[in-house]
Amino acid sequence: MDSGSRLPGISWARLGVAGGLAGALLVALPVQVLAQVVQVGVTVPTTGPAAILGIGARNAISLFPRKIGGMEVEFKIVDDASDTTNTVKNVKMFIDQKVDLVVGSSTSPQSLAAVEAVSGTETPLIALGASARIVKPMDDKKKWVFKTSANDSLMASAIVSHMVAHGVKTIGFIGFNDAYGESWLTEMKDFAERNKLNIVSVERFNPKDTSVTAQVLRVTTAKPDAIIVAGSGTPAAMPQVALKERGYKGRIYQTHGAATEDFLRVGGKALNGGYLPVGPNLVWEQLPENYPTKAISARFVPQYESKFGKNSRSNFAAQAYDVLFLLERALPEAARKAKPGTREFRVALRDALENVKGLAGNAGVFNMTPEDHSGLDERARVIVRIEDGKWVLDSTPQ
């Protein structure tokens, strides 16, 4: 029996059913047993330029318990190969299978594509991308969308505050030529203007580019006090390496999208002295004892690294793991009103997610409202500097 002939609500792998026994089991199992399983479709990039982000998410979800909030939950994880077209295809496949929830994808462009794909289906989506555009401005489409990563605006405000504190007056920008880069440029322009800083040069590059020499030459010609690289994953290392090779002496900032061990490995010593805002889980050991997320990350990070290796932690894994905490709160509420597999359950799940309050996760403290489906505040980011391949806590929210 192929996957297309399987009924929703049942995992053949979990049941250990051989193909020849599938028909007999379907006869034996009552329909109401199948209907009690919550179906979640997950699309993340485990290949392509954003693979390091999606692999972290996939790994984190693999650690979820079989029962969440007292309900059995089945996660189907598929690769979208870092491509928005594949993201849309995967989401539509999940919708056809009548899943109760969609999770993904890991980048902002792919998350935005997922938002469009679920539109009109009355299926809740928990996105993992960072752009505020995923959940804002709130409308009939985005009222079904939530996310576990901090909005770019929170991270941009932290960078600009750090720049101001260190005497920066002029800024150069080198960012991805996509929705992530565009979102970051918008946020940096806003916060720079508020703080009387000037963006003196703007350059773009693509995640698959093999050189950014021309962009670096143009941006350094403007002689900015600091340069921000708005990219994610390992491609974000390339501009900083090129800047150091050209002898740039100003401050270099990265965004939270770059915060992976592979980024540190690829960039090597050229990353030393760079700054970036990250989720607090990345440096949980260095946080004050009373930091609201520390106890959560003190449990998750060792669990994750014990299975996937020392220093394998990432914001992307942690943000995906926070989906578990949201579901622990929301699923029991939804189950009081309807059964999985129904429109009524999806509506109830959406409503329950929107009412999550005071929930500490790895990414921060979630306080969802009808107007804010990210629900994170300044506690969702800290500033770190890079020293010899390590993240070193520089400052926490004031």
C-alpha positions, 0 to 999 in steps of 0.5 A: 500500500502506498502513502496515498492510500493510507487513511489520515490519522494513522502511522504505518511505521509506528504501528509496525504493519507489514503491507499484507496486514494493512487491510486486516488491521483497517477492518479491526481498528474502529474508526474512532481510534483513528480519529483521535490522532492529531495529524501535523504536516511539517515542511522544512529544508533538509537539503539546499542552501537552508539545509542547516536550518531545516535539519535542526528543526527536523532533529528537534521535532524527532525528540517530541513525545508520542503524546502531547497534551494527552493526545497522540500526535503524528508528525509527517516531516518532508523536505522542501529543498530550500525552495518556495515552490516545493514548500507550496507543493508540500503544504497543499499535499498536507491540506489534501490529507486534511492535517490538523496543523502545518508547521514550517518552513524554516526560512522567511521566503518559504514561510511566506509561501506557506502562508499563501498555501494555507490561505482559505483552508482554515488550517492553522500554520506555525511558521519557523521563519523570522520575518514579521510579514509572516504574521503582520499586518493581521488579516483574515489570512494571517489570523491562522498563522503563528510563529515561534521565531522572534520578529526581525524588528526585535533583533534589528532593534537590539543591533541598532541599540548596540551600534549606538552604544558603541558610537556607530554613526554610519552603516553599510548593508549587505543582504540576501536578495529575497524576503529575508534581506528585504525585511531586514533592510526595512527594519534597519532603515526604520531603527536607524532613522529613529536613532539618527544613524545613516545607511550609506550603502546597500548591496544584495547577494544570493544564497547560492552566490560564490563571490561577493567581491563586487558588493564588498568593494562598493560598500567599503568605498562608502567607509561605514562605521559598521556593516550588517550582513543580512543572511542566514545559514552558511552563506552569511559567512561569505561577506564577512570573510570578504570584508576581512580579506579587504582589510575592513576595520569597522564593526561587523554585525550578522543577523540571528539567521546566521547563528549556526555551528556550520556558520562558525565553521565556514567563516573561521577566524574571519568571524572573530569580533563579529556581533549578532542577536540570537535566541537566548538558548544558544548561550543559556549557560551564560545567562543570569540565573533568573532569566525566564528561558534558562530553565527550559533551555537547560533541559532542551539543549543537553537533550538535543546535544546528547543525541545530535552531538556536542555544540549541535545546538541552534536557534532553529532547533530550539524554535522548532522545539517550542512548537511542542510547548505551544501544543501542550497548551493548545491541544487539550483546549482544542480537544474539549471542543472537537475531535481531530480531523475536523474543521471544528478541531482546527478552528479550536486549535487556532483559537487555543494558540491565540490564547497562549499566555506566559509560556516560557520556551527556548525562544522567549516568553510567548504571549499571543494576542489576536493582534500578535501571533509571534507573542515574543518581547525583548527577552527573545534576544541577546547580543553575542560576539564571536570569539574563536568559534564560540558564542560569547554573551555580550549583553542581555535586554535592558 
